[in-house]
């Protein structure tokens, strides 16, 4: 049966003008993903008949996928059923809080490493965006066509303008639906994997930025000042006492470096999404240019679209504003807990290696750590999961 499925999924019409061996090579090259999975599972069952049996639902589902992909490959050799199904998978993984779905989502985003894969995160956002907007568009267009009247040939131009206006309204509704669905996930009161990931990675990236700023102010600038003195006078000036003392505390962890790199990659991708559908990551620093663009975009809206936007804002701002404040509290709490954890870890490492910091540095560090803990508990009492990554 495996060979039969393989031929069905990668079916290719043999042409009398083409070498049959080449045709067989094309079949192998165009073999579907569904075929590979099915064949592997069937072979696994054949080798372990006493251990398990393939459920009937899997066989029926895999055969359906094999048929669909086989027909599609016949029309387009570059077709991928996995890519076609991914928007639904992205929507399902993002919104499903089942433990198995959360594990699958984490495996998708992290892969075999301990850092988020930027390409996978972007694909997930694109898939979620595509599924949400497409579903909304299809539903709205179906409703519109259901009540559409057939006019005489003289009203063709009027129909065209009316349909164009309807299409723009559908597009606006789809964008607003995507924004609300994204907000429901990222601002969920009970929290979820994506929200925790956003908070953890943002807190780690912010911690890295803070350490960079402290290093610039208290280490790099004094060193630059000494190096800039004429006649090599800087070599006679010893480093300031706090330079050596603060150095271990501003050394970035591997997780902070990776989170900072992820944030920088995301910022580079954001300008490319202008004019397109917003994905899960849409927050950009507010600037005069972006504010002007937003104002121009609002002015370009038709009265019906503007009324729709105002209506949605009026209905949803009271709902999302408290959730946004809660998310800010979670982020600030996680950032403070990260700072406290880093300080305590650095002190323990210095003690274990015999590099004891002086009394002032030790007291200051412990005071900052204690203050950070109290602040984190005051902002958001629940335990943050950021420490689990260490």
C-alpha positions in Angstrom: 0.0 0.0 0.0 2.9 2.4 0.7 4.1 2.2 -2.9 0.6 2.8 -4.1 0.1 5.9 -1.9 3.5 7.2 -3.0 2.5 7.0 -6.6 -0.9 8.6 -6.0 0.6 11.5 -4.0 3.4 12.2 -6.5 1.4 11.2 -9.6 2.8 12.4 -12.9 1.5 11.9 -16.3 4.1 10.0 -18.4 4.7 11.6 -21.7 5.9 9.6 -24.7 8.4 12.2 -25.5 10.2 12.1 -22.1 12.6 9.5 -20.8 10.6 7.3 -18.3 13.6 7.2 -15.9 13.5 11.0 -15.8 9.8 10.9 -15.1 10.4 8.5 -12.1 13.1 10.9 -10.8 10.5 13.7 -11.1 8.0 11.6 -9.1 10.6 11.1 -6.3 11.5 14.8 -6.3 7.9 15.9 -6.1 6.9 13.4 -3.5 4.5 15.0 -1.1 5.1 15.6 2.6 1.9 13.7 3.4 3.3 10.7 1.6 6.5 10.8 3.6 4.7 10.9 6.9 2.3 8.2 6.0 5.0 5.9 4.6 7.1 6.4 7.7 4.2 5.6 10.1 3.2 2.6 8.1 6.7 1.2 8.1 7.0 1.9 11.8 3.8 -0.1 12.4 5.0 -2.9 10.1 8.2 -3.3 12.2 6.3 -3.1 15.5 3.0 -4.9 14.9 2.9 -6.1 18.4 3.4 -2.7 19.9 0.8 -0.5 18.3 -1.7 -0.1 15.5 -2.4 2.9 13.4 -5.9 4.3 14.2 -8.4 4.3 11.4 -9.0 8.0 11.6 -5.3 8.5 10.8 -5.5 6.3 7.8 -8.6 8.0 6.4 -7.1 11.5 7.1 -3.7 10.7 5.6 -5.4 9.2 2.5 -7.5 12.3 2.0 -4.4 14.5 2.3 -2.5 12.2 -0.1 -5.3 12.6 -2.7 -5.5 16.3 -2.3 -1.8 16.9 -2.5 -1.4 14.5 -5.4 -4.0 16.3 -7.5 -2.5 19.7 -6.6 1.0 18.5 -7.4 -0.2 17.5 -10.8 -1.3 21.1 -11.5 1.6 22.8 -9.6 4.9 21.0 -8.9 5.7 23.6 -6.2 2.5 23.1 -4.3 2.8 22.4 -0.6 -0.2 21.3 1.4 1.6 22.0 4.6 1.9 25.7 3.5 -1.8 25.7 2.6 -2.8 24.3 5.9 -0.4 26.4 8.0 -2.7 29.4 8.5 -5.3 27.2 10.2 -2.6 25.5 12.2 -1.2 28.9 13.3 -4.6 30.1 14.4 -5.3 26.8 16.3 -1.9 26.8 18.1 -2.2 30.4 19.1 -5.7 30.2 20.4 -5.7 26.6 21.9 -4.7 26.4 25.6 -4.7 22.6 25.6 -1.3 21.4 27.1 -0.5 19.5 23.9 -1.2 22.6 21.8 1.0 24.7 24.1 3.8 22.1 23.8 3.5 22.1 20.0 3.6 25.9 19.9 6.7 26.0 22.0 8.4 23.3 19.9 7.4 25.3 16.8 8.9 28.6 18.1 12.0 27.3 19.8 12.8 24.2 17.7 15.8 22.4 19.2 17.4 25.5 20.6 16.7 27.6 23.7 15.9 30.8 21.8 12.9 31.8 19.7 13.4 31.3 15.9 12.7 34.7 14.3 11.6 33.1 11.0 9.2 30.7 12.7 7.8 33.5 14.8 7.3 35.6 11.6 5.7 32.6 9.8 3.3 32.1 12.8 2.3 35.7 12.8 1.7 35.7 9.0 -0.3 32.5 9.3 -2.4 33.8 12.1 -3.0 37.1 10.2 -3.8 35.3 6.9 -6.3 32.9 8.5 -8.1 35.6 10.5 -8.4 38.2 7.7 -9.3 35.7 5.0 -12.0 34.0 7.1 -13.5 37.4 7.9 -13.3 38.5 4.3 -15.0 35.3 3.0 -17.8 35.5 5.5 -18.5 39.1 4.8 -18.4 38.7 1.1 -20.8 35.7 1.4 -23.2 37.8 3.3 -22.9 40.6 0.8 -23.5 38.3 -2.2 -26.5 36.7 -0.5 -28.5 39.9 -0.5 -27.1 41.3 -3.8 -29.7 42.4 -6.4 -29.2 42.1 -10.2 -29.6 45.5 -11.9 -30.0 46.4 -15.5 -26.9 47.0 -17.7 -27.2 50.7 -17.2 -26.3 50.3 -13.5 -23.1 48.5 -14.1 -20.9 51.5 -13.1 -23.1 52.0 -10.0 -22.7 48.4 -9.1 -18.9 48.7 -9.5 -18.6 51.7 -7.2 -20.9 50.1 -4.7 -19.0 46.8 -4.7 -15.7 48.7 -4.4 -17.1 50.5 -1.3 -18.2 47.2 0.1 -14.8 45.6 -0.5 -13.1 48.4 1.4 -15.5 48.0 4.3 -14.9 44.3 4.4 -11.1 45.0 4.4 -11.5 47.4 7.3 -13.6 45.0 9.2 -11.1 42.2 8.6 -8.2 44.4 9.9 -10.2 45.3 13.0 -11.1 41.7 13.6 -7.4 40.8 13.4 -6.5 43.5 15.8 -9.1 42.3 18.3 -8.2 38.7 18.0 -4.5 39.5 18.5 -5.4 41.7 21.5 -7.5 38.9 23.0 -4.5 36.6 22.9 -1.7 38.9 23.9 -3.7 40.7 26.6 -5.5 37.6 28.0 -6.2 38.1 31.7 -5.4 34.5 32.6 -2.2 34.6 30.5 -1.0 32.1 27.9 2.2 30.9 26.2 2.5 33.7 23.7 1.9 36.4 26.3 4.5 34.8 28.6 6.9 34.6 25.8 6.4 38.2 24.9 6.9 39.3 28.5 9.9 37.2 29.1 11.7 38.0 25.8 10.9 41.7 26.2 12.1 41.8 29.8 15.4 40.0 28.9 15.9 42.4 25.9 15.2 45.4 28.2 17.6 44.1 30.8 20.3 43.8 28.1 19.7 47.4 27.0 19.9 48.7 30.6 23.2 46.8 31.1 24.5 48.3 27.8 23.6 51.8 29.1 25.3 51.3 32.4 28.4 50.0 30.7 28.5 53.0 28.4 28.1 55.4 31.3 30.3 53.9 34.0 32.9 51.9 32.0 33.3 52.9 28.4 33.1 56.7 28.8 35.7 56.9 31.6 38.0 54.6 29.6 37.4 56.7 26.5 38.3 59.9 28.5 41.6 58.4 29.6 42.4 57.2 26.1 41.7 60.7 24.7 44.2 62.5 27.0 47.3 63.8 25.1 50.8 62.6 25.5 49.6 59.2 26.8 48.7 60.8 30.1 45.7 58.4 30.4 48.0 55.5 30.9 49.1 57.0 34.2 45.5 57.3 35.5 44.2 54.1 37.1 40.6 53.0 36.4 38.0 54.3 38.8 37.2 51.9 41.7 33.6 51.4 40.6 34.6 50.4 37.1 36.0 47.1 38.1 33.3 46.6 40.7 30.4 47.1 38.4 31.8 45.1 35.5 30.5 41.6 36.7 27.0 43.0 37.3 26.6 44.4 33.8 27.8 41.3 31.9 24.9 40.1 29.8 23.7 36.5 30.0 23.3 34.3 27.0 19.5 34.6 27.3 19.7 38.4 27.3 22.0 38.4 24.3 19.6 36.2 22.3 16.5 38.2 23.4 18.3 41.4 22.4 19.1 40.0 19.0 15.5 38.8 18.6 14.2 42.3 19.4 16.6 43.9 16.9 15.5 41.4 14.1 11.9 42.2 14.8 12.4 45.9 14.6 14.1 45.4 11.3 11.1 43.5 10.0 8.5 46.0 11.2 9.0 48.6 8.5 8.5 45.9 5.8 4.9 45.3 7.1 3.8 48.9 6.4 0.7 48.9 4.2 0.0 45.2 4.9 -2.0 43.3 7.4 -0.6 43.7 10.9 0.5 40.5 12.6 1.0 39.5 16.2 3.9 41.9 16.6 2.7 45.4 15.7 4.0 47.7 18.3 6.5 50.3 17.1 8.0 53.3 18.8 5.8 56.4 18.4 7.5 59.1 16.3 6.4 62.2 14.5 6.6 60.4 11.2 4.5 57.5 12.3 2.0 59.8 14.0 1.7 61.8 10.8 1.2 58.6 8.7 -1.5 57.5 11.2 -3.3 60.8 10.9 -3.1 60.7 7.1 -4.4 57.2 7.1 -7.4 58.2 9.3 -8.1 61.2 7.0 -8.0 58.8 4.0 -10.8 56.7 5.5 -14.3 57.0 4.0 -17.1 58.1 6.4 -18.4 54.6 6.8 -14.9 53.2 7.6 -14.2 56.1 10.0 -17.5 55.5 11.8 -16.7 51.8 12.1 -13.2 52.6 13.6 -14.8 55.0 16.1 -17.5 52.5 17.0 -14.9 49.7 17.6 -12.7 52.1 19.7 -15.6 53.2 21.8 -16.7 49.6 22.5 -13.3 48.0 23.0 -11.1 50.6 24.7 -12.9 50.1 28.1 -12.3 46.3 27.7 -8.6 46.4 26.7 -7.3 49.3 28.7 -7.3 47.4 32.1 -5.8 44.4 30.3 -3.0 46.6 28.8 -2.2 47.9 32.3 -2.1 44.4 33.6 0.3 43.4 30.9 2.5 46.4 31.7 2.5 45.3 35.3 3.5 41.8 34.4 6.3 43.2 32.2 7.7 45.5 34.9 7.4 42.8 37.5 9.3 40.3 35.3 12.0 42.9 34.5 12.5 43.6 38.2 12.7 39.9 39.1 15.2 39.4 36.3 17.3 42.2 37.7 17.2 40.7 41.2 18.0 37.3 39.9 21.0 38.6 37.9 22.4 40.4 41.0 22.0 37.5 43.3 23.5 35.1 40.7 26.5 37.4 40.1 27.1 37.8 43.9 27.0 34.0 44.3 29.5 33.5 41.4 31.9 36.1 42.8 31.8 34.4 46.2 32.4 31.0 44.7 35.4 32.1 42.7 37.0 34.0 45.6 36.5 37.4 43.9 34.8 39.1 46.8 33.4 42.5 46.0 34.1 45.3 48.5 31.6 46.0 51.3 30.0 49.0 49.6 29.4 47.2 46.3 28.1 44.1 48.1 25.7 46.2 50.3 24.5 48.2 47.3 23.9 45.1 45.2 21.9 43.4 47.9 19.9 46.5 48.5 19.1 46.8 44.8 18.1 43.2 44.7 15.9 43.4 47.7 14.2 46.6 46.3 13.7 44.9 43.0 12.0 41.9 44.6 9.7 44.2 46.6 8.8 46.2 43.6 8.1 43.1 41.5 5.8 41.7 44.2 4.0 45.0 44.5 3.5 45.4 40.7 2.4 41.8 40.1 2.3 39.3 43.0 2.2 36.2 40.9 5.3 34.2 40.2 6.9 35.1 36.8 8.0 32.3 34.6 11.1 34.2 33.4 13.3 32.6 36.1 12.5 29.1 34.8 14.5 29.9 31.6 17.7 30.1 33.6 
